[in-house]
């Protein structure tokens, strides 16, 4: 195998001009999984640009922990910045600490407990809208649940509802657009292709809706007790308030980072329970003991053990955020390799979770691998990333997913005739389509 630099191997199969574009667009998951066999650091080509894929848990940890050297950057981050503004997820290291500190209080345990009440209410609304024997489109239902819940946590004001609906409707085109724009060469990105136009339109509509909501909040001047009110009243260490542009970018980022990821995780978990009725029954035994048939609340969480492990295993098999990039700000040594400044590095939770050296029987769905006595390779399970840029909403997502999944299983028997893997669309998230599930009521629905 050709060595590009000492310690970095060149992935085979690059075509002239387009490089590895075809496998990255057609079957990126399979392509990624082939890379560890070439080495711990493997160079791939996206058109004329190159990127180094980091294939060992130890090296991924080094990249994630040294966030000054391996800063946010690379094609996906550029597109995210373009779509959302320079929010916390895409800003460089130099701006990150200030933005992270301004958001962190909104994710404290006390706040999470308050959000759990909104979650329970929204889960209740969802599950009481189902009827016995109906087939539900799980992807759509979980998307509706996550978008309503997260949007309600961000803006509780009645006047913000239309904006919430607009943003939720635009997000699928934004997600699809960000991934396509990231892998397309710059020339194709600028052409008026239908996909490019759809993306631009969706981005502009969402952008305008969030701007309008911020103006509404500024005008009424009230504290609505939600995340937007908190951001409007935040002051940084130097006593400066966040600008409207910064608040705008934070809100867009939270919507984009939180909704699809959580919806996708829940969709996969429901799909997996349909494919594994034995696990579904075990989970029902747990929920019967803890909940009976009522909707789960914050206080139930410590006893919803298996539900948490099912979600964790779904995140391992199908990590919603499957590919992320970093850029070196300076020359850096990684294992035996000298990485030049401004090199794009890729880390992939999907690749890591499916490497059998670090996750035995990687394709098996086995929630019990997460029992406390089981051992794991450090850094081999990274659905929420790591280091200073680790997901700020990890506990939020786990809380919503655990409450939702256990309530659904407590109240409904889930089955799908289809044993095929749903069609996976690798957008910014690993999105499953066509998860149709028949729901059978386990309790009398009030007339
Ligand atoms: C299952 C659901 C979720 C998954 C799998 C997930 C995954 C991730 C990952 C892997 C990162 C790190 C990205 C990187 O290294 O470049 C991240 C960052 C982030 N996530 Fe999540 N996320 C989820 C839910 C949420 C939720 C519910 C929110 C907020 C409501 C959220 C907000 C964020 C933010 C703001 C960042 C950027 C953090 C920073 O750079 O300081 N995420 N997420």
Boltz pocket constraint, residues with backbone or C-beta under 6 A from the ligand:
constraints:
  - pocket:
      binder: B
      contacts: [[A, 88], [A, 89], [A, 90], [A, 100], [A, 150], [A, 253], [A, 254], [A, 257], [A, 258], [A, 259], [A, 261], [A, 262], [A, 265], [A, 319], [A, 320], [A, 321], [A, 324], [A, 325], [A, 382], [A, 383], [A, 384], [A, 385], [A, 386], [A, 388], [A, 389], [A, 390], [A, 391], [A, 392], [A, 393], [A, 394], [A, 396], [A, 397], [A, 398]]
      max_distance: 6.0
